[in-house]
């Protein structure tokens, strides 16, 4: 499995630590949605990308995701509409926060906790999106595991059979 990292992810020290924690080869590519996806090599030697099937959208904090739900909501909604409308699955991985911190308004925006929770719940329901919270030091490992098990399950179901010789 090769991790595909969107070219919009800035190559900071934290980014490099995430990649190291993944323990997989990686490539920087322009993903259609999300920040991370993967590619595998099928038994017949054909490379098979999951970039249009499963992706992880990483947010560095409650502040960043609250901005996506307020000022950037239309663009954020279009991204999810486009990807999930074409049959893709997007995970939303949010660092440095959790449900309790959002409920207690422990973030630095004016986005009301009730509205914030409502937006997160609506995204789960509307887009069948899993929302995961973690600390930055765990992000790389979680990204790798999410992609590994999504791909494993899809391959076991035969999702790539039409590409095998």
N, C-alpha and C positions, 0 to 999 in steps of 0.2 A: 504494500500500500504506500502510495506517495501522497503526502498532504499537499493540497493545493491552497495557497495563501493568496488572497486578493492583493493586487498591487496597491490598493488604497490603504492597506495596513502599513503604518509607518514603521520603518526598521529601527525601532528604539531598543534600548537594553532590555526592557520588559518583553518586547517582541522576540528578541533573540533567546531569552530565557524560556519563553513559551515553546519555541521551536525545539530547543534542547530537551525540554520535558516531554515532548511528543515522542522522541526517540525514533523518528522515521525520516526518510528522505523527504524533501519538500521542494516545491517549485512555486515561484511567484507568477501568477497569471491573473488576467482580468476576469473575475468571476461575474456571472450575470446577476447573482444575488449572494448575499452573505459574505463573510470574511474568510471562511475555511470550508473546504470540501476535500474530496480525495479521488484518486485514480488507482485502478488495479490493473494487473495483467492477467487476462483470462487464460485458462489452460491451453488454448490454441495459440497463445502468444500475442493476442490482440490486446492493445491497451483499451481500457474501458473507463470512461470518466463518469463520475457520479455528480458532476458539477450542476447538472440540471435536475437532479433527483433529490439530493440532500445537501444542506448547507447549514453552517452555524454562523449566526449573526452575533458578534461579541460586542458588548457595551462595557466600557470601563467603570461605570458608576451609575448610581441612581440619577445623578445630575444629567448625564448624557442621555439616558433613556427618557427622562422627563422632557428633555428638549425635543426628542423624536416624537413624543406624544403631543407636544404643543406646537412650537414654531415649525417643526419639520414633519408634522403629521401627514400631510397630503403625500409628500414624497415617500415617507416610510410606508404608508398604506399602499401606494402604487407598487413598491418593491414586493411587498407580501402578496398583493393581488396577482401580480405578474408571475411570481415564482410558484405559489401554491395553486393558482389557476391553471398552470400547465402541469399540475400533478406533482410538484416538488414539495419537500418537507423542510421547513426552516425551524431550527432550534434558536431560541433566544437565550444567550448566556450572559448574565449580568454580574459583573465583579463588584466587590466592596459593599454589598448591601444584602438585605434579605427582606422577607415580608414584614417582619416586626419593625425594622428600621423605617420602612416606608410608612407603615401604619402610624408610627410615632413622629413622622415628619423629620427624620434625621438625615436630611439632605438639604442642599443649598439652592433650592428653587422655590418659586411661589406655587408650584403645582400642588393642589390640595391632595392630601393622602387619599381621601375618598375617590376623587377623580383618577388618581394614579392607579389605585387598586382596580377601579372599574376598567381602565384602559388595558391593564395587564390581563384581567379576566376576559375581556372582550377579545383580545388578540388570541388567547388560548382557545376560546370557543369558535371564533370566526375562521381562524387559520389552522386549527388543529396543531398549534404550536406548543412545544414544551418550553416552559420558562424555568431556567435553572440559575441558581445563585451560587457564587463561589468567591473565594479569595484569589487574587492574582497568581499566587504561587501554585495554585491548583489548576489553573485554566488550561495549560498545555496538556496535562494528563487527561483532563476531562474531554477536551476536544478530540484527542486521539481515540479515547475509548468510545465516545459517541459515534464517531465515524466508523471505527472498527466494527462495532456491533450493528450499526445500520447496514453497512455493506455486507457483513456476514449473513444477516437475516435475508437481505434482498437476493444474494447469490444462492442461498439455500432454497429460496422460493422459486428460483429459476428466472429471476427478472432479466438476466443477461443472456439467457439461452439462445435468443434469436441472433446473437452476435458470435456464438461459438460455431466452429466448423463441424 
